[in-house]
Amino acid sequence: MDIRQLRYFISVAETLSFSEAARRHYLSQSALSQQIRALEDEIGAVLFVRTTHNVILTESGEKLLPIARRAVVSFEECKSRMDDINGMRCGRLNIGLTASHEAFIRETGIEFLKANGGIETSVCYSTIDDLFHKLRNHELDMVFSVMPESGADGLDYEYLLDYKLCAIMRSTHPLASRTILSFDDLRQQQLVLPEPDVKERNGLEHFIGVDTGKLNVAVRVNDMNAILNLLQDTDMVSVMTAQSIIGRQHLKAIDVKELAQPIKSYVFFAGDTYRKRAAERLLQMFRDVAVPKAKMLLSMP
């Protein structure tokens, strides 16, 4: 038995598909099936019932699955510790971000890559629920996000910074000369908003206290860059963080008086796992680089 066989087993158990699991690991289906059979032979138990249409996890498979997951996590922890001993000349860091956190982490991430080129860094942009599912399953090492509505049971987390939502529009928009807006101003505009579960959309609905259907939402988009591009080319307005337009000289952020209350942002870690040195280093760089700038933006009128 080796760690690869356990990884293959976990993928088949999660997908209930040999073909999908094979694609995950860039193997042929026959090669993956051979590895599963070898694992079954070694432990003396059938793990899956295979039919022409379905793959079913057996009772033995159900018992093995949590053990296999713990074994893989333990192996990765051991490997991470050894990588740390090697002075961070190698290793892997898996980061999860809600889409708009990219603006917060961008500069820090660039500096981190320059200083730690031997670390293979993977960034996953997704919804809050998906990111926390991946973090709890040890697919991610850290997640930058707001506090989820469901809470953070079983996770470690640290407060990072406050941010606020602003009205975002192109600098030639008729409202661009204003220093502050209200919801009444927004109701008269065509809006482009993130899809549900993106933190700006959730934050907006929280502060309004009503459904965004009461606003004139012309477009809903699940990609922050697509929204910013649309704002540059039209007179539509969005609600995002001021950090979202860093580097976009043709866009402007204007305060909305009903959105003056700051929103707290955190970094989250799985509570039962060794915290990688690379994650600690990135977090410290984030505190040194991004947090002071965020505080400065928050204090600006």
N, C-alpha and C positions, 0 to 999 in steps of 0.2 A: 504494500500500500504506500502511495506517495501523495504529496499535497496536491499534485495536479489532478489525480483521480477524485479527490474530495471536492475540488473546485468544479470538475465536470459534473459530478453527482449533484452538487448544490444547484448548478445551472439547470439541469434537467428537472430537478424537483421543483424549482421555481417557475419554470416555463411549461412543464409537462409536455415538452416537445424536444425530441432528439435533434431535429433539424435546426430549431432556433438555438438550442444550446451549442450546437456545432458552429453556427455562425458567430456566436459570441466569442468563441475561442479560436476562430479561424482554422477549424479542422474540418475534414470530411466527416460526414455522418457515420460512415463505416468505422473510421478511426476512433471517434468518440464512443460508439457502441462497443468496440473492442475493449476500451479502457473501463467502461462500466461493467462489462462482463468479467473482466479481470478482478475488479473490486469485489463483485458479488462472489466470485470463486474464492477469493482470499478470506472474506469474512464468513463464508458459508451461508449466505442468505440471499434471497431474491429481493431486489430493491424496487423494481418496477414490474408491473404487468403491462405487456405490450400487446396491443391489438392493431388491426389495420387502420383504425380511426382514432384511438385514444392511447394515452400513456397514463397509468394510474400508479401512484405511490403506494407501496405495500405497507403493512404494519411495521415491518423491519425498517423500511425506508423512512417512515415517519419518526421512528426512534433514533435513527442515525442522523437525521437532518440537523437538529440542534447541536449534536456532538460535533458533526463535521464543521458547522459554522464556527463553533468555539475553537476548533483545531486550526482552521484557516486564520482566524483572528490572532491566535497565539503565534502562529508561524509568522504572520506579517509583523507582529510586535517584535518578535525576535530579530527579524530581518531589519526592522527599523532601528533597533538598538545597535545592531552591527554597523549599519550605515552611519549612525551618529558617531560611533567610535572611529570610523574612517574620515572624520572631519568634514562631513557633509559634501564629500566629493562625489557622492552618488546617492540615490534614494528617490522617493516619489512623494509628492504632496498633492492631495486631492482636495480642491477648494470648491465649496458651494456658494453661489450668490443668487439672490433675487436680482432680476435683470438690471434694475437701476443702481444697485450697489457697485456696478462696474465703474461708475463715475468716482465713487469713494476710493476704490482699490487700485485704480489704473496706475497712478503715479507710483504708489508703493510697490505694486507688482513689477513695474519696469525696473525699479531700483533693486528689488529682490532678485530678479533674474540676472541682472548685471553682476551682483555680488555672489550669487550662488548658482552659477551656470551648470554645475553638475547635478542639480536637483531637477528631475523631470516633473514639471508642474502641469496638472490637469485642472481645468476650470469648468464647472458645470453650472449653467444658468437654468433655473427652473422656478416653479411655484414654491411657495413656502412649504406646503404639505409634502410635496415630492422631495424637497431637499432634506426635510427632517426624517422622512422615511429612509432615505439613503444614508443619512448620518447614523441613525439607529442600527442600520444593517451593516455599518462599517464600510460602506462604499465611498464615503467622504471622510476626510480628517477634520474639517472645520467648516462652519457655515456662517456667513455674514448675513444677518437678517434682523427684522423687528421680532418682537416676542410673538409667537403664534397664538391664536385665540385658544387653542387646545392646551396651551401651557408647554412646559419643557421638562416633564417628568423623565427622570433617568438620564438627563443631560447636565453637563457642566456649562455654565455661561458666564460671561463677563460683560459688563456695560462698557460701551465704546464712546458713543457721542450722541448728541441730539442733532436733529435736522428738522427743517420745516418744508412744507409744500408751498410752491409758488405757482402763479400763472406764467406759463411759458408761451412766447409768441415771437414772430420775427421782428426785427428792430424797426421795420417800416410799417408795422401794424398801427391802425388808428389809436389804439390804447397804449402804445409803447412809450408815449411821453408821460404817462401817469406814474406816480410814485407808489400808489396803493390802489387796490381794486376791492370790490365786494362781490358776494355771490350774485347780487342783482346784475352787476356788470357781466359776470360769466354767463348768466341765463340768456343774455342777448347775443351771445357768440355761438358760432358753430364750434363744437369741441371735438377733439380727437383724444380718446382716453385709452389707457391700458385695459386689457381684458381682465375679467374678475380673477382674483387671487394674486394679481400683481400689487405690490404694497402701496403704490400711489393711489390706485383705484380704491383699495380697501380703506386707506387713510382718508381719502376724500369723502367716501360714504359715511365713515365714522364721524367726521367733523360736521358734515351737512346734517346727519341724523335722518336722512331720507334717501329713497332710491334715486340713483343718478338718472333714472328715466324722467325725472322732472327737469332735467337740463336738456339742452339741444345737442345731443351727442350724435354727430354726423358719422363718425368712424370709430371702431374699436380695433385695436391692434395689439398683438402680443409680443412685439419686438420694439425695444426702446429706440434703437437707431432708426427704424422705419418711421416712428412717430416724429423724431427730430427732423428727419429729412422732409417729411410732409409739412411740418411747421415752417421750414425754410422756404417752401415753394407755394404756400397758401396763406390766407389770412385766418386760418383756424387757430384755436388756442388749446393748450393742454394744461394739466396740473401735474407737476413733477417737482423733484428737488432742484434747488439752485445748482447743485454740483453736476446735474445731468447735462448742463450746457457748457461745461468747461471745454474750451477749444472750439466752440461754435460761435464765432464772432458775429454772425448774423442773427443770433437769437438773443432774447432778453428775458430775464426773470423778474417778475413784479410781485410784491407781497400782496396777499389777500387777507383782509383784516379778520375774517372768520377762521383763517388757518394759522393764526399767530402762535398757537400752542405747539411747542416742539414735540417731536416724536423721537422716542428713544430707540437706539440701534445697539445690537449686541453681536458678540461672536460666541458660537456654540461649539461644544465638543461632546463626543460620546463619553458618558460618565464612567464607563467600565473599561477604558482602553488607555494604553500608554500614549501620552501626548508627544508627538514627534518634535524633535528639536527644530526642524525646518518650520513647523507651524508656530512654535514659540518665537522664532526669529522673525517670521513674517508679521506676527502680531505686534512685536515690539517696534518694527519698522513702521507699521501702520499707526501706532500710537505717536511715534516721533514725527511722521510726515503728514498723515491725513487728518488726525484729530485736531491739531492746532489750526489748520486751514478751515476745517468745518466750523470750529468755534468762531473764527473770524467772520466767516460768511453769515453765521447765525446772528452775530452782533451787529452786522451792517444794517442800516435803516433801509 
